[in-house]
């Protein structure tokens, strides 16, 4: 039986990206597990399936995808490349953590798009939600319309609530409990 791209992505996350142990997250929180999404999004098939799954989740009228460097870089690139293959080309933007230190001092890399372009922010893993919210603010400052964030993994530690308070729609390919259940079954 042919597995869906989502199922293949789940297997890859559990095999490559999910680790149990004692970790400190970028938010400073302690955790008994860690997910390194880049081990999936930089994998040749992981990148392809990421692009296909997230492209299928984009709302009608999405005109660009964007994300905060570094975790979102391969994700926005994958979605953009897959969109070209599907003949629905969607440009990708990358938001810096600091403005460029030379030249234009830009916060955003990628094509310059018209004001009011509808952009969806993509993320690999959402914990508190602060990283993607930073990207939303920089995109809105640049004149783009952003009302949705999509992530590969929701750790369910406050991100969804933060986005709801900020008036943002939020969607995840996987919730952490699904990854943990799959990992436990397939040890």
Steps between C-alpha positions, in 0.01 A plus 500: 500500500631846406563720802401864479771765502379600846550144630845482340587833662381372840724195470797720407439736794492206741806332350723805446381801699339383826730429796423421865724631780565826684510810282483879525285656227555832320228643728720411798250236616624156609358201314514119510507488119638697208402525136761614250276578204796580274595130496171445314464821297856475364457129412428464124168320544420683824534829317283378214225366728517813716445713190213284377319472834529869592409616148177297529423677832540856370172691486359621169651836413845439653744708296826427686646295783752625755680396814766590750854389421637229553233240572259626236755547221474147353123496560413817309741394224340155476147641480606752234675238284212251529254780412694564177478129409125515561477807275379719789823692569521655847807708590688447825627762747746455786495728804831574667543499879699826468484752215762453231816675620588647162344609172127550543489398870200283410309278743344297217681308225332395180303668225347840571125447485213746469357652819205299638636173359348210698784311671481183711775452760649150519691348792657162574420469872279729711547510878411840649433648157731800536720429194219490248333802664824697449486404130135613479589840649787558254281401204216727615750785550597450134135543394400135449177340623567207733219318677618137513788294634560137405750273675622149449488422874299664780656422839174624660680733742322828441557582133141442388366713786745783424397500133129495587550806727682669212210430260698247295373173356725207588543154356741215564586193293568308823425551867776375729283223648458342154878494450557360850236227452647401161856501643390277792328250268794481261798462734 
